[in-house]
Each structure stands twice: as structure tokens, then as C-alpha cells.
Amino acid sequence: MQGRPPPITPIFCINGEILVTNADKATALVHHYQAVSSDEGYTQEFIERKLKIKEEFPAWLETHKHDENQNYNAPFSLFELETALI
């Protein structure tokens, strides 16, 4: 302590570059999630199936939203969440 600020421990190191500011970290996260969310690594067949499911899902959800066995938006407790994650 002795009146000196604690040393900065790098949290993000991308391609050898240490990111210190929150803006730089946020930008790195944006680029990462943009890359992993893109369709570039998918086959054309998968992309077509993905688009078809995207189009059909709202109609499917509407027909099943009152199904007691498929209550997708039911509230759940923290205990239930933790149990599901284990």
C-alpha cells in the first residue's frame, strides 16, 4: 500500500496486446462475439436449415404456448437454475 496504487494486472491479452481500458476490452468482446456468431464457418445446408427454423419457430411457439408440459416462460427459482446447471 504505502500510498501507491496497486499494480494493474492485465485481464485481456489479445494477439499479444494487453487491453487495459474498458473501451478496448468491450471492442475486443464485440469482435469476438461477432466472429463466433457469423455464418462463415457453416455449410450452406446448415444455413438454409437455420433460416427455415427461424421462420417456423414463431408459429410453432404460438401453437405450443399454452401447453402445460412446455411452459417456456415459467418463473423458476435460483435453486432450480443451479440444479439444472450442475
Secondary structure, DSSP 8 states (H G I E B T S, - for coil): -TT--------EEETTEEE-SHHHHHHHHHHHHHHHHSSTTS-HHHHHHHHHHHHHHHHHHHHHTT-GGG-TT----HHHHHHHH-
